[in-house]
């Protein structure tokens, strides 16, 4: 009887040994420190570990990684709000913003988190989250759209990818071959929930978000109006959405300088009554 598995096994052995020899030769030719790196790469290949290169990650790889991060977030870290009317409304606003964004070539997923805290965040691959508390606090659709546009701005700039690379290097988990996908997911979850964005990242997301919401037809004045409202929260601690570098006053100043006062209220989304009607289940 023809023993195909035996032949395949012998073929694999014949293939592995030459590859191993090649790695060793290359390592020795490059110097002693490279030996451990060569064996590390070979070990990863043998074990079938999924490795990603953050320096040149493709859109499809980023979306897949973002999907895995999202699965862990919604199954272990956050509780999603299940009202279909609210979820449909938030998705409509988000999808209106996407074509007008600086990065519309990937799919976006907008989800509502059942949490009274004033917060919104995003992770790589087009996943945006907004708390029920923030939706409830906004005066109108344009204000809420400005928050979603800001988070889209982070995704457009690939800030999460940059932060993940920095975190992996700092913690020593990035190898010469790249980053283990499972570790990447763990880092991505932590970044989404607990790591503030840098001063430069916030300024960039603010500017991208303002341009995005304006191109989508929302009045640009709403961006500043919502930030100012957050600062007037009756002496409460600064909401998570604003508790990052730089100071909110600096962000407002920069945004105001980017808006022509003559056209600040040109655009839609300023009807408070219409907005309240759409979010009635939250009121």
C-alpha positions in Angstrom: 0.0 0.0 0.0 1.3 3.5 -0.9 2.3 5.3 2.3 1.8 8.9 1.4 2.2 10.2 5.0 5.6 8.5 5.3 6.9 10.1 2.1 5.5 13.5 3.1 7.2 13.2 6.5 10.6 12.4 4.9 10.1 15.2 2.5 9.6 17.7 5.3 12.7 16.4 7.1 14.8 16.8 4.0 13.4 20.4 3.6 13.9 21.4 7.2 17.5 20.4 7.7 18.8 22.4 4.7 16.8 25.4 5.8 18.2 25.1 9.3 21.7 24.9 7.9 21.1 28.0 5.8 20.0 30.0 8.8 23.0 28.9 10.8 25.4 29.8 8.0 23.8 33.2 7.5 24.0 33.8 11.3 27.6 32.9 11.5 28.5 35.0 8.5 26.9 38.0 10.1 28.5 37.6 13.5 27.7 35.9 16.8 24.8 38.1 18.0 22.9 37.2 14.9 22.9 33.4 15.8 20.2 33.8 18.4 18.2 35.9 16.0 18.4 33.4 13.2 17.3 30.6 15.5 14.5 32.8 16.8 13.2 33.3 13.3 13.5 29.6 12.5 11.7 28.7 15.8 8.8 31.0 15.0 8.5 29.5 11.5 8.5 25.9 12.9 5.9 26.7 15.6 3.7 28.5 13.1 3.4 31.6 15.2 1.6 34.4 13.4 4.0 37.3 13.0 3.2 40.8 11.8 5.5 43.6 10.7 4.1 46.8 12.1 6.5 48.9 10.0 4.7 47.9 6.8 1.4 46.4 7.9 -1.2 46.4 5.1 -4.7 47.8 5.3 -6.2 44.2 5.3 -3.8 43.1 8.0 -4.7 46.2 10.1 -8.4 45.5 9.7 -7.9 41.9 10.7 -5.9 42.8 13.8 -8.5 45.5 14.7 -11.2 42.8 14.4 -9.4 40.6 16.9 -8.8 43.5 19.3 -12.5 44.4 19.0 -13.5 40.8 19.8 -11.6 40.9 23.0 -12.8 44.3 23.9 -16.5 43.5 23.6 -16.3 40.1 25.2 -14.2 41.0 28.2 -13.7 44.8 28.6 -16.8 46.8 27.7 -20.5 46.2 27.6 -22.3 47.2 24.3 -25.6 49.1 24.4 -28.1 46.9 22.6 -30.9 49.4 21.6 -31.2 48.9 17.8 -32.5 52.5 17.2 -29.5 54.1 18.9 -27.0 51.8 17.3 -28.5 52.5 13.8 -28.4 56.2 14.4 -24.8 56.3 15.5 -23.8 54.1 12.6 -25.6 56.4 10.2 -23.6 59.4 11.5 -20.4 57.5 11.4 -20.9 56.2 7.8 -21.8 59.7 6.7 -18.4 60.8 8.0 -16.3 58.0 6.4 -16.5 59.0 2.7 -15.4 62.5 3.7 -12.5 61.3 5.9 -8.8 61.1 5.0 -9.0 57.3 5.0 -12.2 55.9 3.5 -10.7 52.8 1.9 -11.2 50.5 4.9 -14.5 49.4 6.5 -15.6 51.2 9.7 -17.5 49.8 12.6 -19.2 52.2 15.1 -20.3 50.7 18.4 -22.1 52.2 21.4 -20.7 51.3 24.9 -23.2 51.1 27.7 -21.4 53.4 30.1 -22.3 56.7 31.7 -18.7 58.0 31.5 -18.0 60.7 29.0 -15.7 58.9 26.6 -15.0 57.8 23.1 -12.1 55.9 21.7 -10.9 54.0 18.6 -8.6 51.1 17.7 -6.9 50.2 14.5 -8.7 48.9 11.5 -11.7 51.2 11.6 -13.3 50.4 15.0 -14.8 53.4 16.8 -16.5 53.3 20.2 -18.7 55.9 21.9 -20.2 55.8 25.4 -23.9 56.4 26.1 -22.9 59.1 28.5 -21.2 61.1 25.8 -24.2 60.6 23.4 -26.5 61.9 26.1 -24.4 64.9 26.9 -24.1 66.2 23.3 -26.6 69.0 22.5 -27.0 68.1 18.8 -25.9 65.7 16.1 -23.0 68.0 14.9 -21.4 67.8 18.3 -21.6 64.0 18.4 -20.3 63.9 14.8 -17.3 66.0 15.8 -16.3 63.3 18.4 -16.7 60.5 15.9 -14.7 62.4 13.3 -11.9 63.0 15.9 -11.7 59.2 16.4 -11.7 58.6 12.7 -8.8 61.1 12.6 -6.8 58.8 14.9 -7.5 55.9 12.6 -6.6 57.8 9.5 -3.3 58.8 11.0 -2.6 55.2 12.1 -1.8 56.4 15.6 -2.7 53.0 17.2 -0.1 51.3 14.9 2.6 53.8 15.9 1.7 53.4 19.6 1.7 49.6 19.4 5.2 49.6 17.8 6.5 51.9 20.5 4.9 49.8 23.3 6.3 46.5 21.8 9.8 47.9 21.6 9.6 49.4 25.1 8.4 46.1 26.7 10.9 44.0 24.7 8.3 41.8 23.0 9.2 42.8 19.5 11.6 40.3 17.9 13.7 40.6 14.7 11.0 38.8 12.8 8.2 41.1 14.0 5.5 41.0 16.7 3.5 37.9 17.7 -0.1 38.6 16.8 -1.4 37.4 20.1 0.8 39.9 21.9 -0.2 42.6 19.4 -3.9 42.0 20.3 -3.1 42.3 24.0 -1.2 45.5 23.5 -4.0 46.9 21.3 -6.6 46.3 24.0 -4.5 48.0 26.6 -3.9 51.0 24.3 -7.6 51.4 23.5 -8.6 51.4 27.1 -5.8 52.9 29.1 -3.1 54.7 27.2 -3.6 58.4 26.4 -2.7 59.8 23.0 0.3 62.1 22.7 0.2 65.9 22.3 1.0 65.6 18.6 -1.5 62.8 18.0 -4.4 64.8 19.6 -3.6 67.9 17.6 -3.6 65.9 14.4 -6.8 64.1 15.2 -8.5 67.4 16.1 -7.5 69.0 12.7 -8.4 65.9 10.7 -11.7 65.5 12.6 -12.7 69.2 12.1 -12.0 68.9 8.3 -13.9 65.6 8.1 -17.0 66.8 9.9 -17.1 70.0 7.8 -16.7 68.1 4.5 -19.6 65.8 5.7 -21.8 68.8 6.0 -21.8 69.5 9.8 -21.4 73.0 11.2 -17.7 73.4 12.4 -18.8 75.5 15.4 -20.1 72.3 17.0 -16.6 70.9 17.5 -15.6 73.8 19.8 -19.0 74.0 21.5 -18.8 70.4 22.7 -15.3 70.8 24.0 -16.2 73.9 25.9 -19.3 72.2 27.3 -17.1 69.4 28.6 -15.0 71.9 30.5 -18.0 73.3 32.2 -19.1 70.1 33.8 -19.9 71.6 37.2 -16.5 71.1 38.7 -16.4 67.4 37.9 -13.1 65.7 37.0 -12.1 66.2 33.4 -13.8 63.5 31.2 -11.7 60.7 29.8 -12.2 62.1 26.3 -10.3 65.2 27.2 -7.9 63.9 29.9 -5.0 63.6 27.4 -2.1 65.8 26.2 -2.3 68.6 25.4 -4.5 70.8 27.6 -8.0 71.2 26.3 -7.7 75.0 26.2 -4.8 74.7 23.7 -6.8 72.4 21.6 -9.8 74.7 21.5 -7.5 77.7 20.6 -6.0 75.8 17.7 -9.4 74.6 16.4 -10.8 78.1 16.7 -8.0 79.5 14.6 -8.9 76.9 11.9 -12.5 78.0 11.7 -13.7 81.1 9.8 -16.1 82.9 12.1 -18.2 83.9 9.1 -18.9 80.2 8.3 -18.7 78.7 11.7 -22.4 77.9 11.8 -22.7 77.0 8.1 -23.8 73.3 7.9 -26.3 71.0 9.5 -26.7 69.0 12.7 -27.4 71.9 15.1 -31.1 71.1 15.7 -31.3 70.1 19.4 -34.9 69.0 19.3 -34.3 66.7 16.4 -31.3 65.2 18.1 -33.2 64.6 21.3 -35.9 62.8 19.4 -33.4 60.5 17.9 -31.7 59.6 21.2 -35.0 59.4 23.2 -34.2 55.8 24.5 -31.2 57.3 26.3 -33.1 60.2 28.0 
